[in-house]
């Protein structure tokens, strides 16, 4: 799904989602046309980040609360070449 739908499903702005991508909290696939393709686990991760931020956690503390498996999966399998 594209960022508009991810934004709608997570109650986050597109700008917030882009920030979380920059902070390496979420790793959507990049399509040939440059669009970001969010998978279901990306949306679930964004929902968790939304809750963490509402609870007052910093971005770094939010990262620590995310499952290690998820961030390892993203780095290893989605961005093999990077």
N, CA and C atoms as an extended XYZ file, in Angstrom:
246
Properties=species:S:1:pos:R:3:atomname:S:1:resname:S:1:resid:I:1 pbc="F F F"
N         0.842       -1.173        0.000 N   UNK     1
C         0.000        0.000        0.000 CA  UNK     1
C         0.886        1.235        0.000 C   UNK     1
N         0.363        2.313       -0.477 N   UNK     2
C         1.116        3.554       -0.560 CA  UNK     2
C         0.980        4.355        0.734 C   UNK     2
N         1.760        5.407        0.850 N   UNK     3
C         1.838        6.186        2.090 CA  UNK     3
C         0.492        6.793        2.483 C   UNK     3
N        -0.335        7.168        1.504 N   UNK     4
C        -1.652        7.738        1.834 CA  UNK     4
C        -2.505        6.754        2.620 C   UNK     4
N        -2.518        5.511        2.180 N   UNK     5
C        -3.316        4.505        2.877 CA  UNK     5
C        -2.691        4.166        4.225 C   UNK     5
N        -1.366        4.072        4.280 N   UNK     6
C        -0.687        3.812        5.551 CA  UNK     6
C        -0.996        4.937        6.537 C   UNK     6
N        -1.013        6.163        6.058 N   UNK     7
C        -1.339        7.312        6.893 CA  UNK     7
C        -2.762        7.204        7.438 C   UNK     7
N        -3.672        6.841        6.585 N   UNK     8
C        -5.073        6.714        6.990 CA  UNK     8
C        -5.250        5.611        8.031 C   UNK     8
N        -4.574        4.477        7.836 N   UNK     9
C        -4.724        3.329        8.738 CA  UNK     9
C        -4.057        3.538       10.096 C   UNK     9
N        -3.064        4.401       10.153 N   UNK    10
C        -2.294        4.580       11.385 CA  UNK    10
C        -2.581        5.881       12.124 C   UNK    10
N        -3.369        6.754       11.533 N   UNK    11
C        -3.640        8.076       12.103 CA  UNK    11
C        -2.377        8.921       12.235 C   UNK    11
N        -1.398        8.659       11.398 N   UNK    12
C        -0.173        9.457       11.355 CA  UNK    12
C        -0.175       10.295       10.078 C   UNK    12
N         0.454       11.441       10.146 N   UNK    13
C         0.578       12.245        8.934 CA  UNK    13
C         1.638       11.630        8.019 C   UNK    13
N         1.582       11.998        6.756 N   UNK    14
C         2.617       11.525        5.828 CA  UNK    14
C         3.984       12.018        6.269 C   UNK    14
N         4.037       13.225        6.768 N   UNK    15
C         5.300       13.795        7.230 CA  UNK    15
C         5.862       12.989        8.411 C   UNK    15
N         5.005       12.574        9.323 N   UNK    16
C         5.452       11.760       10.458 CA  UNK    16
C         5.985       10.414        9.978 C   UNK    16
N         5.289        9.796        9.041 N   UNK    17
C         5.738        8.511        8.497 CA  UNK    17
C         7.081        8.671        7.810 C   UNK    17
N         7.246        9.734        7.043 N   UNK    18
C         8.527        9.994        6.384 CA  UNK    18
C         9.641       10.183        7.411 C   UNK    18
N         9.322       10.846        8.510 N   UNK    19
C        10.309       11.021        9.580 CA  UNK    19
C        10.721        9.673       10.170 C   UNK    19
N         9.754        8.785       10.404 N   UNK    20
C        10.071        7.473       10.970 CA  UNK    20
C        10.879        6.632        9.995 C   UNK    20
N        10.682        6.838        8.712 N   UNK    21
C        11.514        6.166        7.714 CA  UNK    21
C        12.939        6.698        7.807 C   UNK    21
N        13.085        8.016        7.875 N   UNK    22
C        14.413        8.632        8.003 CA  UNK    22
C        15.137        8.165        9.258 C   UNK    22
N        14.384        7.961       10.332 N   UNK    23
C        14.961        7.524       11.605 CA  UNK    23
C        15.198        6.004       11.643 C   UNK    23
N        14.895        5.352       10.536 N   UNK    24
C        15.094        3.905       10.383 CA  UNK    24
C        14.282        3.088       11.399 C   UNK    24
N        13.040        3.526       11.587 N   UNK    25
C        12.103        2.773       12.404 CA  UNK    25
C        11.206        1.897       11.538 C   UNK    25
N        11.036        2.288       10.295 N   UNK    26
C        10.190        1.574        9.341 CA  UNK    26
C        10.943        1.504        8.022 C   UNK    26
N        10.832        0.367        7.344 N   UNK    27
C        11.570        0.145        6.105 CA  UNK    27
C        10.633       -0.327        4.988 C   UNK    27
N         9.854        0.575        4.400 N   UNK    28
C         8.974        0.143        3.298 CA  UNK    28
C         9.804       -0.204        2.062 C   UNK    28
N         9.242       -1.041        1.228 N   UNK    29
C         9.894       -1.335       -0.050 CA  UNK    29
C         9.816       -0.097       -0.925 C   UNK    29
N        10.826        0.101       -1.746 N   UNK    30
C        10.822        1.195       -2.708 CA  UNK    30
C        10.540        0.596       -4.079 C   UNK    30
N         9.465        1.041       -4.710 N   UNK    31
C         9.085        0.535       -6.023 CA  UNK    31
C         9.937        1.186       -7.109 C   UNK    31
N         9.877        0.637       -8.306 N   UNK    32
C        10.654        1.170       -9.429 CA  UNK    32
C        10.358        2.645       -9.704 C   UNK    32
N         9.127        3.061       -9.451 N   UNK    33
C         8.754        4.455       -9.698 CA  UNK    33
C         9.104        5.373       -8.521 C   UNK    33
N         9.768        4.831       -7.484 N   UNK    34
C        10.178        5.620       -6.331 CA  UNK    34
C         9.154        5.673       -5.211 C   UNK    34
N         7.960        5.145       -5.443 N   UNK    35
C         6.938        5.136       -4.403 CA  UNK    35
C         7.325        4.131       -3.326 C   UNK    35
N         6.906        4.419       -2.099 N   UNK    36
C         7.145        3.494       -0.998 CA  UNK    36
C         5.951        2.561       -0.866 C   UNK    36
N         6.241        1.285       -0.744 N   UNK    37
C         5.214        0.254       -0.623 CA  UNK    37
C         5.240       -0.288        0.798 C   UNK    37
N         4.213        0.033        1.580 N   UNK    38
C         4.136       -0.392        2.970 CA  UNK    38
C         3.424       -1.730        3.060 C   UNK    38
N         4.043       -2.639        3.755 N   UNK    39
C         3.441       -3.955        4.000 CA  UNK    39
C         2.661       -3.902        5.305 C   UNK    39
N         1.941       -4.983        5.563 N   UNK    40
C         1.117       -5.049        6.769 CA  UNK    40
C         1.967       -4.897        8.031 C   UNK    40
N         3.158       -5.515        8.064 N   UNK    41
C         3.982       -5.368        9.268 CA  UNK    41
C         4.523       -3.942        9.409 C   UNK    41
N         4.689       -3.213        8.309 N   UNK    42
C         5.079       -1.808        8.400 CA  UNK    42
C         3.972       -1.000        9.085 C   UNK    42
N         2.744       -1.272        8.696 N   UNK    43
C         1.597       -0.571        9.275 CA  UNK    43
C         1.481       -0.902       10.760 C   UNK    43
N         1.667       -2.168       11.119 N   UNK    44
C         1.615       -2.556       12.531 CA  UNK    44
C         2.715       -1.857       13.323 C   UNK    44
N         3.889       -1.758       12.744 N   UNK    45
C         4.998       -1.059       13.380 CA  UNK    45
C         4.656        0.417       13.579 C   UNK    45
N         4.083        1.044       12.580 N   UNK    46
C         3.688        2.449       12.677 CA  UNK    46
C         2.620        2.649       13.750 C   UNK    46
N         1.698        1.715       13.869 N   UNK    47
C         0.672        1.804       14.913 CA  UNK    47
C         1.312        1.743       16.295 C   UNK    47
N         2.313        0.877       16.452 N   UNK    48
C         3.008        0.781       17.739 CA  UNK    48
C         3.748        2.086       18.028 C   UNK    48
N         4.417        2.620       17.029 N   UNK    49
C         5.137        3.878       17.207 CA  UNK    49
C         4.166        4.980       17.616 C   UNK    49
N         2.995        5.010       16.994 N   UNK    50
C         1.966        5.994       17.331 CA  UNK    50
C         1.619        5.921       18.816 C   UNK    50
N         1.424        4.709       19.318 N   UNK    51
C         1.088        4.523       20.736 CA  UNK    51
C         2.258        4.943       21.620 C   UNK    51
N         3.465        4.525       21.259 N   UNK    52
C         4.640        4.893       22.054 CA  UNK    52
C         4.791        6.408       22.145 C   UNK    52
N         4.595        7.083       21.033 N   UNK    53
C         4.749        8.540       21.016 CA  UNK    53
C         3.642        9.211       21.850 C   UNK    53
N         2.421        8.670       21.786 N   UNK    54
C         1.323        9.205       22.591 CA  UNK    54
C         1.602        9.029       24.080 C   UNK    54
N         2.364        7.982       24.425 N   UNK    55
C         2.739        7.741       25.814 CA  UNK    55
C         3.925        8.607       26.244 C   UNK    55
N         4.482        9.355       25.298 N   UNK    56
C         5.561       10.273       25.622 CA  UNK    56
C         6.963        9.720       25.409 C   UNK    56
N         7.076        8.557       24.791 N   UNK    57
C         8.392        8.001       24.536 CA  UNK    57
C         9.075        8.734       23.392 C   UNK    57
N        10.371        8.893       23.498 N   UNK    58
C        11.146        9.501       22.416 CA  UNK    58
C        11.242        8.529       21.249 C   UNK    58
N        11.757        9.021       20.145 N   UNK    59
C        11.957        8.155       18.979 CA  UNK    59
C        12.915        7.021       19.326 C   UNK    59
N        13.980        7.334       20.048 N   UNK    60
C        14.958        6.310       20.417 CA  UNK    60
C        14.355        5.277       21.361 C   UNK    60
N        13.580        5.717       22.331 N   UNK    61
C        12.916        4.768       23.242 CA  UNK    61
C        11.899        3.927       22.477 C   UNK    61
N        11.228        4.538       21.501 N   UNK    62
C        10.280        3.790       20.676 CA  UNK    62
C        11.007        2.690       19.916 C   UNK    62
N        12.202        3.007       19.397 N   UNK    63
C        12.996        2.022       18.669 CA  UNK    63
C        13.314        0.826       19.581 C   UNK    63
N        13.640        1.120       20.836 N   UNK    64
C        13.985        0.068       21.785 CA  UNK    64
C        12.788       -0.809       22.122 C   UNK    64
N        11.589       -0.279       21.985 N   UNK    65
C        10.377       -1.039       22.291 CA  UNK    65
C         9.910       -1.906       21.132 C   UNK    65
N        10.435       -1.638       19.946 N   UNK    66
C        10.029       -2.428       18.787 CA  UNK    66
C        10.718       -3.787       18.827 C   UNK    66
N        10.053       -4.826       18.356 N   UNK    67
C        10.673       -6.162       18.364 CA  UNK    67
C        11.959       -6.176       17.549 C   UNK    67
N        13.000       -6.742       18.113 N   UNK    68
C        14.292       -6.812       17.423 CA  UNK    68
C        14.162       -7.590       16.123 C   UNK    68
N        13.329       -8.597       16.120 N   UNK    69
C        13.136       -9.409       14.925 CA  UNK    69
C        12.653       -8.559       13.760 C   UNK    69
N        11.792       -7.619       14.037 N   UNK    70
C        11.227       -6.785       12.976 CA  UNK    70
C        12.288       -5.893       12.353 C   UNK    70
N        13.100       -5.258       13.159 N   UNK    71
C        14.114       -4.378       12.602 CA  UNK    71
C        15.205       -5.187       11.915 C   UNK    71
N        15.536       -6.361       12.456 N   UNK    72
C        16.520       -7.229       11.812 CA  UNK    72
C        15.983       -7.717       10.477 C   UNK    72
N        14.714       -8.113       10.436 N   UNK    73
C        14.098       -8.565        9.189 CA  UNK    73
C        14.183       -7.471        8.137 C   UNK    73
N        13.805       -6.278        8.527 N   UNK    74
C        13.794       -5.170        7.579 CA  UNK    74
C        15.180       -4.909        7.019 C   UNK    74
N        16.153       -4.822        7.877 N   UNK    75
C        17.501       -4.497        7.427 CA  UNK    75
C        18.094       -5.616        6.577 C   UNK    75
N        17.881       -6.848        6.984 N   UNK    76
C        18.525       -7.964        6.306 CA  UNK    76
C        17.865       -8.293        4.974 C   UNK    76
N        16.553       -8.340        4.931 N   UNK    77
C        15.873       -8.853        3.747 CA  UNK    77
C        15.371       -7.786        2.784 C   UNK    77
N        15.050       -6.630        3.259 N   UNK    78
C        14.527       -5.606        2.361 CA  UNK    78
C        15.619       -4.761        1.745 C   UNK    78
N        16.728       -4.647        2.430 N   UNK    79
C        17.801       -3.785        1.947 CA  UNK    79
C        19.111       -4.535        1.883 C   UNK    79
N        19.092       -5.692        1.248 N   UNK    80
C        20.305       -6.505        1.131 CA  UNK    80
C        21.448       -5.732        0.499 C   UNK    80
N        21.151       -4.969       -0.532 N   UNK    81
C        22.196       -4.274       -1.274 CA  UNK    81
C        22.715       -3.021       -0.610 C   UNK    81
N        22.040       -2.530        0.415 N   UNK    82
C        22.445       -1.259        1.031 CA  UNK    82
C        23.234       -1.465        2.293 C   UNK    82
